[in-house]
Amino acid sequence: MTSTSRKLAEEYVRLGGRRLANIDDNIISVRSWDKDTPEAEAFWKEKILTLSEIDRHQVEVHLPSISDR
């Protein structure tokens, strides 16, 4: 079963999202060196930024990792 947070992260990436997760000592941050597609940017603003901090972090851990870059 896929969690809601994983589905949101997968949809964001499918739409052309370029943000990468950085998890260090259980601190989650998101980095972006490349610009998102307009669709991914709109999705991020409408579906992910509107989440509570805890729920947003749950989405962020499912993004591709900086260490995989």
Residue frames as a rotation matrix with the C-alpha (Angstrom) as fourth column:
MET 1
0.579 0.815 0.000 0.00
0.815 -0.579 0.000 0.00
0.000 0.000 -1.000 0.00
THR 2
-0.434 -0.716 0.547 1.35
0.715 -0.643 -0.274 3.40
0.548 0.273 0.791 -0.98
SER 3
-0.225 0.294 -0.929 0.98
0.817 -0.462 -0.344 6.22
-0.531 -0.837 -0.136 1.52
THR 4
0.809 0.576 0.117 -0.56
0.566 -0.709 -0.420 9.56
-0.159 0.406 -0.900 0.64
SER 5
0.566 -0.662 -0.492 2.78
-0.332 -0.728 0.599 11.28
-0.755 -0.176 -0.632 1.22
ARG 6
-0.438 -0.727 0.528 4.53
0.209 0.489 0.847 8.92
-0.874 0.482 -0.062 -1.19
LYS 7
0.128 0.578 0.806 1.82
0.957 0.141 -0.253 9.45
-0.260 0.804 -0.535 -3.82
LEU 8
0.922 0.189 -0.337 2.20
0.149 -0.979 -0.141 13.22
-0.357 0.080 -0.931 -3.54
ALA 9
0.111 -0.968 -0.226 5.99
-0.374 -0.252 0.893 12.99
-0.921 -0.014 -0.390 -3.92
GLU 10
-0.442 -0.252 0.861 5.68
0.558 0.674 0.484 10.65
-0.702 0.694 -0.157 -6.90
GLU 11
0.527 0.708 0.470 3.16
0.829 -0.308 -0.466 12.91
-0.185 0.636 -0.749 -8.63
TYR 12
0.761 -0.331 -0.558 5.37
-0.198 -0.937 0.287 15.95
-0.618 -0.108 -0.779 -8.05
VAL 13
-0.324 -0.938 0.127 8.35
-0.205 0.201 0.958 14.16
-0.924 0.284 -0.258 -9.63
ARG 14
-0.199 0.328 0.923 6.19
0.822 0.568 -0.025 12.83
-0.533 0.754 -0.384 -12.48
LEU 15
0.815 0.579 0.033 5.13
0.526 -0.713 -0.463 16.40
-0.244 0.395 -0.886 -13.26
GLY 16
0.425 -0.743 0.516 8.79
0.487 -0.293 -0.823 17.40
0.763 0.601 0.237 -13.62
GLY 17
0.968 -0.057 0.243 9.65
-0.234 -0.547 0.804 18.38
0.088 -0.835 -0.543 -10.05
ARG 18
0.365 -0.922 -0.133 13.37
0.085 0.175 -0.981 18.81
0.927 0.347 0.142 -9.45
ARG 19
0.358 -0.240 0.902 13.60
-0.878 -0.415 0.239 19.35
0.317 -0.878 -0.359 -5.69
LEU 20
-0.011 -0.468 -0.883 15.84
0.046 0.882 -0.468 16.90
0.999 -0.045 0.012 -3.84
ALA 21
0.933 0.357 0.048 15.64
-0.061 0.025 0.998 15.75
0.355 -0.934 0.045 -0.24
ASN 22
-0.241 -0.969 0.062 18.54
-0.227 -0.006 -0.974 16.28
0.944 -0.249 -0.218 2.13
ILE 23
0.869 0.496 -0.002 18.24
-0.153 0.272 0.950 14.29
0.471 -0.825 0.312 5.34
ASP 24
-0.205 -0.975 -0.080 21.05
0.059 0.069 -0.996 14.80
0.977 -0.209 0.043 7.82
ASP 25
-0.972 -0.177 -0.157 20.82
0.141 0.101 -0.985 13.81
0.190 -0.979 -0.073 11.47
ASN 26
-0.376 0.923 -0.088 17.05
0.913 0.351 -0.209 13.46
-0.162 -0.159 -0.974 11.08
ILE 27
-0.160 0.306 -0.938 16.76
-0.037 -0.952 -0.304 17.05
-0.986 -0.014 0.164 9.85
ILE 28
-0.015 0.283 0.959 14.90
0.915 0.392 -0.101 17.23
-0.404 0.876 -0.264 6.55
SER 29
-0.068 0.037 -0.997 15.45
-0.244 -0.970 -0.019 19.97
-0.967 0.242 0.075 4.04
VAL 30
0.576 0.304 0.759 14.77
0.660 0.375 -0.651 20.34
-0.482 0.876 0.015 0.34
ARG 31
-0.288 -0.728 -0.622 17.23
-0.065 -0.633 0.771 21.69
-0.956 0.262 0.135 -2.19
SER 32
0.680 0.484 0.551 16.70
0.533 0.189 -0.825 22.67
-0.503 0.855 -0.129 -5.79
TRP 33
-0.390 -0.851 -0.351 19.37
0.160 -0.439 0.884 23.51
-0.907 0.289 0.308 -8.34
ASP 34
-0.948 0.136 0.287 17.18
0.293 0.024 0.956 23.03
0.123 0.990 -0.063 -11.40
LYS 35
-0.679 0.733 -0.029 13.88
-0.712 -0.668 -0.217 24.76
-0.178 -0.127 0.976 -12.09
ASP 36
-0.483 0.647 0.591 10.64
0.261 0.750 -0.608 22.79
-0.836 -0.139 -0.530 -11.79
THR 37
-0.736 0.431 0.522 8.28
0.545 -0.082 0.835 22.59
0.403 0.899 -0.174 -14.72
PRO 38
-0.682 0.539 0.494 5.33
-0.575 -0.813 0.094 24.99
0.452 -0.220 0.864 -14.33
GLU 39
0.309 0.836 -0.454 3.04
-0.321 0.541 0.777 22.02
0.895 -0.094 0.435 -13.59
ALA 40
0.017 -0.385 -0.923 5.32
0.738 0.628 -0.248 20.69
0.675 -0.677 0.295 -10.85
GLU 41
-0.912 -0.369 0.178 5.75
0.189 -0.765 -0.616 24.17
0.364 -0.528 0.767 -9.33
ALA 42
-0.300 0.891 0.341 1.98
-0.720 -0.446 0.531 24.68
0.626 -0.086 0.775 -9.21
PHE 43
0.419 0.421 -0.804 1.49
0.104 0.858 0.503 21.20
0.902 -0.294 0.316 -7.70
TRP 44
-0.459 -0.683 -0.568 4.12
0.698 0.119 -0.707 21.92
0.550 -0.720 0.422 -5.03
LYS 45
-0.923 0.080 0.377 2.47
-0.224 -0.907 -0.356 25.21
0.313 -0.413 0.855 -4.08
GLU 46
-0.122 0.990 0.065 -1.09
-0.799 -0.137 0.586 23.88
0.589 0.019 0.808 -4.09
LYS 47
0.644 0.468 -0.605 -0.69
-0.189 0.864 0.467 20.37
0.742 -0.186 0.645 -2.68
ILE 48
0.181 -0.677 -0.713 2.52
0.742 0.570 -0.354 20.23
0.646 -0.465 0.605 -0.65
LEU 49
-0.768 -0.513 0.383 3.22
0.186 -0.751 -0.633 23.70
0.612 -0.415 0.673 0.75
THR 50
-0.090 0.838 0.539 -0.30
-0.663 -0.454 0.596 23.80
0.744 -0.303 0.596 2.14
LEU 51
0.410 0.182 -0.894 0.36
0.350 0.874 0.338 20.74
0.842 -0.452 0.295 4.33
SER 52
0.968 -0.173 0.183 1.34
-0.230 -0.314 0.921 20.97
-0.102 -0.934 -0.344 7.97
GLU 53
0.201 -0.977 -0.068 5.09
-0.978 -0.196 -0.074 20.92
0.059 0.082 -0.995 8.59
ILE 54
-0.256 -0.259 0.931 4.96
-0.501 0.860 0.101 17.30
-0.827 -0.440 -0.350 9.76
ASP 55
0.586 0.555 0.590 2.95
0.225 0.588 -0.777 16.16
-0.778 0.588 0.220 6.73
ARG 56
0.864 -0.331 -0.379 5.18
-0.500 -0.479 -0.722 18.15
0.057 0.813 -0.579 4.37
HIS 57
-0.129 -0.956 0.264 8.27
-0.954 0.193 0.232 16.46
-0.272 -0.222 -0.936 5.82
GLN 58
0.030 0.219 0.975 6.61
-0.082 0.973 -0.216 13.09
-0.996 -0.074 0.047 5.22
VAL 59
0.960 0.266 0.092 6.32
0.089 0.021 -0.996 14.01
-0.267 0.964 -0.003 1.53
GLU 60
0.606 -0.770 -0.201 9.87
-0.792 -0.559 -0.245 15.35
0.076 0.307 -0.949 1.39
VAL 61
-0.102 -0.681 0.725 11.43
-0.627 0.610 0.485 12.09
-0.772 -0.406 -0.489 2.60
HIS 62
0.353 0.313 0.882 9.99
0.395 0.805 -0.444 10.41
-0.848 0.505 0.161 -0.52
LEU 63
0.880 -0.138 -0.455 11.68
-0.442 -0.591 -0.675 12.83
-0.176 0.795 -0.581 -2.92
PRO 64
0.644 -0.751 -0.145 14.86
0.442 0.520 -0.731 11.75
0.625 0.407 0.667 -4.68
SER 65
0.784 -0.390 -0.483 17.83
0.446 -0.188 0.875 12.20
-0.432 -0.901 0.027 -2.37
ILE 66
0.747 -0.615 -0.253 20.75
-0.663 -0.721 -0.202 14.56
-0.059 0.319 -0.946 -2.82
SER 67
-0.033 -0.818 0.575 23.03
-0.611 0.472 0.635 11.65
-0.791 -0.330 -0.516 -1.98
ASP 68
0.265 0.207 0.942 21.69
0.487 0.814 -0.316 9.78
-0.832 0.542 0.116 -5.05
ARG 69
0.900 0.159 -0.406 22.62
-0.187 -0.700 -0.689 12.65
-0.393 0.696 -0.600 -7.33
